[in-house]
């Protein structure tokens, strides 16, 4: 899925093997963050930008 929160466009994916969410920067897919919840993954992605 692709989301936009006014400052960051990101995509969310779930690794079903590990049950970990991944948040990707929609403009730079090399920027990726992980979390056990979508919100945690999104928060970690915001920190990396």
Backbone as a chain_set.jsonl record, in Angstrom:
{"seq": "XXXXXXXXXXXXXXXXXXXXXXXXXXXXXXXXXXXXXXXXXXXXXXXXX", "coords": {"N": [[0.825, -1.171, 0.0], [0.36, 2.306, -0.574], [1.028, 5.278, 1.112], [0.458, 8.648, 2.262], [1.571, 11.173, 4.29], [1.58, 13.974, 4.329], [4.249, 14.896, 4.723], [5.82, 12.811, 4.063], [5.933, 10.267, 1.712], [5.137, 6.922, 1.684], [5.473, 3.33, 1.609], [3.956, 0.345, 2.774], [4.726, -2.907, 3.838], [4.307, -6.352, 4.722], [6.277, -8.786, 6.093], [5.6, -11.993, 5.922], [6.839, -14.232, 6.889], [8.408, -13.479, 9.08], [6.695, -11.82, 10.411], [7.03, -9.051, 10.528], [6.661, -5.61, 9.954], [7.436, -3.539, 7.142], [8.5, -0.381, 6.207], [8.757, 1.64, 3.444], [10.384, 4.326, 1.805], [8.648, 6.053, -0.608], [9.79, 7.51, -2.641], [12.467, 6.899, -2.563], [13.407, 3.848, -2.552], [15.529, 2.61, -1.274], [15.629, 3.479, 1.281], [14.533, 2.125, 4.129], [12.589, 0.854, 6.814], [11.903, -1.012, 9.805], [9.418, -2.629, 11.851], [7.396, -3.916, 14.573], [4.848, -3.138, 14.48], [2.758, -1.243, 12.227], [2.821, 1.491, 12.784], [5.18, 1.707, 14.294], [7.123, 0.981, 12.397], [6.746, 3.067, 10.572], [7.435, 5.256, 12.17], [10.158, 4.723, 12.621], [11.076, 4.974, 10.017], [10.639, 7.691, 9.578], [12.588, 8.711, 11.284], [14.903, 8.125, 9.899], [15.031, 9.89, 7.864]], "CA": [[0.0, 0.0, 0.0], [1.092, 3.564, -0.594], [0.421, 6.259, 1.991], [1.034, 9.994, 2.228], [1.221, 11.872, 5.526], [1.923, 15.373, 4.081], [5.682, 15.132, 4.684], [6.506, 11.601, 3.629], [5.166, 9.242, 1.015], [5.753, 5.654, 2.049], [4.766, 2.08, 1.327], [4.008, -0.607, 3.882], [4.663, -4.323, 3.472], [4.43, -7.26, 5.853], [7.013, -10.026, 5.853], [4.77, -12.998, 6.588], [7.685, -15.225, 7.552], [8.879, -12.948, 10.373], [5.629, -10.984, 10.963], [7.599, -7.719, 10.732], [6.26, -4.634, 8.951], [8.512, -2.789, 6.506], [8.067, 0.891, 5.642], [9.687, 2.079, 2.41], [10.19, 5.661, 1.242], [8.133, 5.866, -1.964], [10.675, 8.181, -3.602], [13.792, 6.273, -2.487], [13.169, 2.532, -1.945], [16.675, 2.159, -0.482], [15.336, 3.838, 2.669], [13.568, 1.146, 4.642], [12.592, 0.713, 8.268], [11.156, -2.189, 10.249], [8.759, -2.538, 13.142], [6.408, -4.971, 14.831], [3.564, -2.536, 14.104], [2.889, -0.28, 11.135], [3.217, 2.778, 13.362], [6.586, 1.641, 14.679], [7.908, 1.012, 11.166], [6.631, 4.416, 10.038], [8.219, 6.123, 13.063], [11.568, 4.469, 12.345], [11.364, 5.549, 8.702], [10.736, 9.142, 9.77], [13.866, 9.003, 11.922], [16.004, 7.964, 8.941], [14.968, 10.951, 6.833]], "C": [[0.878, 1.245, 0.0], [0.325, 4.577, 0.24], [1.136, 7.593, 1.844], [0.6, 10.703, 3.505], [1.685, 13.325, 5.49], [3.415, 15.652, 4.053], [6.434, 13.95, 4.096], [5.533, 10.698, 2.877], [5.879, 7.931, 1.265], [4.862, 4.489, 1.665], [4.958, 1.153, 2.522], [3.899, -2.023, 3.319], [4.815, -5.149, 4.748], [5.191, -8.494, 5.402], [6.27, -11.106, 6.627], [5.581, -14.093, 7.264], [8.082, -14.767, 8.951], [7.819, -12.132, 11.099], [6.148, -9.596, 11.352], [7.126, -6.817, 9.596], [7.484, -3.896, 8.432], [7.896, -1.524, 5.928], [9.154, 1.358, 4.684], [9.366, 3.518, 2.031], [9.762, 5.471, -0.213], [9.041, 6.488, -3.017], [12.07, 7.57, -3.629], [13.655, 4.921, -1.795], [14.36, 1.959, -1.184], [16.475, 2.483, 0.993], [14.211, 2.939, 3.147], [13.71, 1.073, 6.151], [11.659, -0.428, 8.645], [10.5, -1.923, 11.595], [7.752, -3.657, 13.318], [4.988, -4.46, 14.597], [3.815, -1.585, 12.937], [3.376, 1.054, 11.676], [4.685, 2.795, 13.76], [7.484, 1.697, 13.448], [7.907, 2.42, 10.563], [7.465, 5.403, 10.863], [9.709, 5.955, 12.795], [11.984, 5.037, 10.981], [11.499, 7.064, 8.805], [12.049, 9.541, 10.405], [15.01, 8.978, 10.912], [16.035, 9.056, 7.884], [15.435, 12.268, 7.385]], "O": [[1.997, 1.232, 0.512], [-0.889, 4.719, 0.091], [2.268, 7.659, 1.365], [-0.595, 10.824, 3.775], [2.135, 13.854, 6.505], [3.819, 16.603, 3.385], [7.581, 14.096, 3.674], [4.44, 10.408, 3.362], [7.092, 7.834, 1.079], [3.664, 4.645, 1.428], [5.992, 1.179, 3.189], [3.083, -2.294, 2.438], [5.389, -4.684, 5.733], [4.799, -9.166, 4.448], [6.309, -11.127, 7.858], [5.062, -14.807, 8.121], [8.093, -15.56, 9.892], [8.0, -11.781, 12.265], [5.753, -9.04, 12.376], [7.179, -7.197, 8.426], [8.442, -3.654, 9.167], [6.88, -1.587, 5.235], [10.322, 1.461, 5.057], [8.195, 3.888, 1.945], [10.454, 4.792, -0.972], [9.059, 6.039, -4.164], [12.783, 7.711, -4.622], [13.775, 4.846, -0.573], [14.227, 0.933, -0.516], [17.073, 1.845, 1.86], [13.091, 2.987, 2.638], [14.806, 1.212, 6.696], [10.741, -0.767, 7.899], [10.968, -1.096, 12.376], [7.308, -4.27, 12.347], [4.042, -5.244, 14.523], [4.949, -1.175, 12.693], [4.255, 1.679, 11.082], [5.362, 3.807, 13.576], [8.501, 2.39, 13.457], [8.94, 2.905, 10.1], [8.122, 6.282, 10.306], [10.444, 6.941, 12.748], [13.104, 5.52, 10.816], [12.384, 7.652, 8.182], [12.58, 10.608, 10.096], [15.979, 9.726, 11.051], [16.977, 9.13, 7.094], [15.451, 13.268, 6.666]]}, "num_chains": 1, "name": "protein.A"}
